[in-house]
Every structure is written in structure tokens, then in C-alpha cells.
Amino acid sequence: MATREHYGEFLEKRARRGLFVTWVGLFVNVVLTLFKFAAGLLGRSSAMIADAVHSLSDLGTDILVIICFRFVGKDKDDVHRYGHGKIETVVSGLIGLALLIVGLLMIYSAIGKVLDCLNGDILPRPGLIALVAAGVSIIVKELLFQYTMHIGRQIRSDAVKTNAWHHRSDALSSIGTLLGIGGAIILGGRWTVLDPIAAICVSLIIIWISIKFIRSSFKELTESSLDPGTERKLIKMICGTKGVRGYHDLRTRKIGTEIAMDVHVTVDEGISIEAAHDVSDRIEAKVRNAFGEGAIINIHIEPNTKERAMRSNMVNERSGKG
């Protein structure tokens, strides 16, 4: 567990790792986007051009994450008493919104081409270069997803993990594109409609992923409680601490990568302030050991009067600790 004096250094190191993996993704996306646009234009493939637009949107989200880590690498200050974690949450939500817009634009364009086919138009058969580009994109973006997700999990960054899924959605996009282009090349004629149909399928996947990210960010920004499993873990820590007689008014939330909790804890009447403070310290040490030094913990100690004991017992019974 990091000590408080080293926590600022930990944040800076975390930010550097987040920035590095994002710069790698940015460079790969620039090269891949240019390659896809060229392949889509030369190969006459609407699915590949849509795929290139998706890769272009990755550049925007990479830039967002880079800006994000310029802030979240800092410890709390006089203006941001709870740290800068919410910036990461906002960026994660913006990346999800970018994904949603890209998915909607892609599906709008693809539906138009399918309708043209139903009206008798025959789309041009895609060229082989578009098929090659789709295969290269699948391999490159899946590798980039694995690398970025690995770093995101290590540094516990929602923004980096969301950006990793942006890379994965690009790989999924290319799989659909590969199938559509391959079918259109092999079958030809009216079967060239498979190219925009593939683009529609990919768009639906992208929209689903984006809604998931937006929902998660919205819950955090609206101060939703931690998941029931995490709250049960916190309750077990509180109730299992020596000197604790009960608890009530537990409130939890997430601030960036860190958890925050407020709780009222009852102790025996008549014990010294120092002993009561020791109880609080023991709870805090348990929580920080489990969730990291950055956890924000507020514990209000109360004497275990009859009224408070009844209130705490009722809470404990509802949580299965009574």
C-alpha cells in the first residue's frame, strides 16, 4: 500500500503510463486511418470508408485521454479537495458519446446505400485492397486493444479502458467489413449490398458499446452508490473491526479510480477519545489496504447509546450482519 507522501509520485507515474499507451495508440491510428481511407477509395468500398471514419474518431478520443492525464496526474489541491478523478470520468463519458455519434453516422450512411440497392442500384464491387486493409486492421487494432486494456487495468483507469474498447470496436468494425467486402467480391452483382449491410451490423455493435460507457460515466457523475458487492465488503470491514458496536448511514460513491465512503460508527460509551480514534484508524487502515491510499474515508464516531444501538442493529440486520 502506498504511503500518503508517495501518493503524489504514484499519480504522476500512473499518468505517465496512461499517456504513453495513448500516444502509441494515436500513432497507430494515424497510420491506420490513412491506409484505410486510401484502401476504401481505391477499392470502392463504402464499408472500408466507414471503417476509416471509425479509426479517425479514435484519434479524437486519444487526444481526449492525453488531455485528461495532464490533469489526473496531479494530487488534490486547494481547489480540488477530492482530487481530479472526475475529469477521468467526464473523458470516459465523452469517448462513449463520440462512439455513439460515429455509430449513428455509420448506420445512417449504410442504410442509404442498402435502400439504393433495393431500388435497383448495383453498388460497385469492392477491390482486393479493401479486403487486405480490413485484415490488417483486425490484427493491429486487436493487439492495440490488448495492450491498452492491460495498462488500463494495471493503473485502474476507466478512461484508458474505455479507449481500449474504442480500439476493440474498431477491430469488430473491421471484422464486419472483412465479411461484407469478401462476400461482395466473391459473389458480385446484387450481392455487393453485403458491404453496407456489414457496415450496419458493425454500427449496431459500436452503438451498444457506447451506451454502456455513457451509462457508467453518468452513474458516477450523478453520485450513484458503489455496487452492492463492494458495499458488503466495506460493511464486513467495519463490523469486523475491534471496538465497533454498530454502524449506520453508510454512503458510498466513486471519484475517478478511487472510492469514497462516509459512515457513522458506534463504540462503547465511556471510552476515551484516543480509544475511539484508534477504532476509526483501524477501519481506515483496512479500507486503504483493500482499495488503495487514494480512498476517501470519513468516519463519524458515536457512543453506543440505547437509541443508537437499536438503530445500528436494525441496519446490521438489513445488511445480514446482525
Order of alpha helices (4+ residues) and beta strands (2+ residues): alpha-alpha-alpha-alpha-alpha-alpha-alpha-beta-beta-alpha-beta-alpha
